[in-house]
Amino acid sequence: MKKMRIALFAAALNGCSASVVPIWEVPKKPPKSATVPAPAKVSPCKDQACLVERARKDCKNDQCMDEKLIQEFEFPGEERSYSISVKEGEEVFSLVVGDSSLAMLTTVTVKKIDEKGVGFGYTQKQTIGFDLSRAKTDGAEFRVNFDGSTNGEIWKIEPLEIWGLTVEKSDKGATVSFSTSDNRIAIFQTE
């Protein structure tokens, strides 16, 4: 701005008239002729069943479903440990094994949190073509207490390569901790 004033002053002294367009003036944008609708917001899936249903809506064939849902992982993979904050009704983890010809969707959810520990629900759905509405379902329940004791059909999770499953009481519910070497396990945190 200082250089602009000096240039104008020098031009006036020399008897010249100068028309200078200030560089700081930005031309205004023309008004939009048509409004473009914002893309529809898709709420994030919080469990595998949601992912399966979303993929069914997006895909027109089984190959697409396989590509969307089944990822090739080395099994067993590298050991990982998790510590997840959960409330009643929330999924702890899930996993899809197979493809569109035959797949198994396994889910472990929190059924109840009380003063002694956490009650879990185990559900396994066997499905052809990822059609969860016609899936054959197997279920079980088990408990893990805050003192480390267990009861129920906790052995159902052994084939899932889950070990060291423990629970601790927390302000908002419970904290579930475990280790796994199965890279196919999906964990959906709510916070």
N, C-alpha and C positions, 0 to 999 in steps of 0.2 A: 504494500500500500504506500509505503514511503517513497519507493522508486516511481510509482505512478504519479504522485504529487510533484516530484522533481521533474519528470518528463513533461507534465502539463505546464509547470512554471517556466521551464526552459523554452517550450514552444511559444508561450505567451510573450516572453522577452524578445524572441526573434521575430515577432509579428506574425506568426503563423497561427492558424486556427487548427486545432487538432480534435478529431473526434475519436475518442478512445472508448472501447467497450470493456468495462471492467471484467477481468477474468473470474472474479468471484461470483458472478451472477450465473446461476445454473438454469438452463431453460426448463420450464415446467413440463411435466409429463402430460401427454394428451390423455383425456379421460378414457377409461375403459369402455369399449363399445358393448361388450357382453361379459357378464360375470361368469367365471368358471366355477362350477361347484367344487367344494372341498371334497377330497377323497373320504370315503366312509371310514370311520375309525373302527378298527377291529380290536376287540378286547383281548388281552393276552390269555392264552390257555394256561390253566393252572393244573391240568392233569393230562395223562395220555389219552383218555377217552375223548376229551375235547379236541386233541390233535388229530385223532382218527376221524372224528366227525367233520372237522374242517377240511381234511384232505379228501374225504368222500365228496364234499360239495365242490371242491376245486378240480377234481380229476374226472376224466371221462373213461379211463381204462385202468386195468390192474397194474400195468407197468408204471404209470404215473404214481399210483398209490405206493408201490414198492419203493420208488425213488424218493417220495416225500417222507415215508415213515421208517424205512429200513436202511440203516447205515451199516456199512461193513466195518466192524471193529475187530481188532485182534482180541481173541478171548482165550484165556483170561488176559486182562490188561494189567496196567500198573495199579498197585494198591492205592486207594484214596480213602481218606477219612472225612466224615461229615458230622456236623453238629447243627441240627435244624430246630428252629422254634416252631411249635405247632399248637393248634387249638383243636377242640373237638370238631370232628367232621372233615378235617383237612387231610389231604394226601401226604404221606411221608415220602414215598417213592413209587415209581411204576416202571414197567419195562415191557417192551414188545419184542417177542422172539418169533421169527418166521417171516413169511411173505404173504402175498395175496392168495396163494393156494391154501395155506394153513398157517395161521398165526395164533399166538397166545399172548393175551394182554393180562399182565399180572399187576395188581395194585395193592398196596398196604396203606390203610387209612387209620386215623385216630377215631375210635368209637367213643371212648369215655376217659376223662381225666378226673381222678378223685384223690383223696388224701393219702392213699396207699401207692398209687402208681397209674399206669396208662394201659387201657384196654385197646387192642388193635383189631382191625378187621382185615382179613386176607381174602382177596377175590382173584380168581383166575378165569378168564373167559377164553374159550377156544373158538375161533371164528374162521370161516372161509370167506374170502373176499373182503375182509375187514368189516363185515356186516354185524355190528354189535347188537342189533335188534334180534338177531337169530343165533346169538352165541350160546354155546353150552357153558354154563357157569358152575364153578366149584368154589365154595367159600369155607372159611374157618375163622375162629377167633382165638386170640391168645392175649396174655397180659405180661407186662414187664413192670415189676414194682420198683419203687425208689430205693429199696434195700438190696436190689440185685436179683431177687428171686423171680421165678417165672412160673406160669402155668398155662394150660391150654395147648393148642396145636402149634406151638412156636417152631416145631421141626419143619413146618411147611416152607419156611423161608430158607432152609439150609441149601436147597438146590440153587438158590439165587446168588450164592457166593456172598452172603451177608454174615458178618461175625461181629462180636463185641457190641451187640445191641444193648444200650443202656438208656435210662431215662432219668431226668432231674426235674424237680418242680421249678417253675419260673413264674414271674409275676403275671404274664399273659397266658399261661397254659403250662406247657412242658417243653423241655429240650430233649430231643432224641438224638443220640450219637451212635454211629456204627462205622464199620469199615467195609469196603468191597473192592474186588478186583474186576468186577463186571462193568465194562465201559458202556454197556447198553442201558444201564439204569438212569432214569431221568428223575431229577429232583426239581420241584417247582416251589420256590420260596414265595410266600405271600407278602413279605415285607421287603 
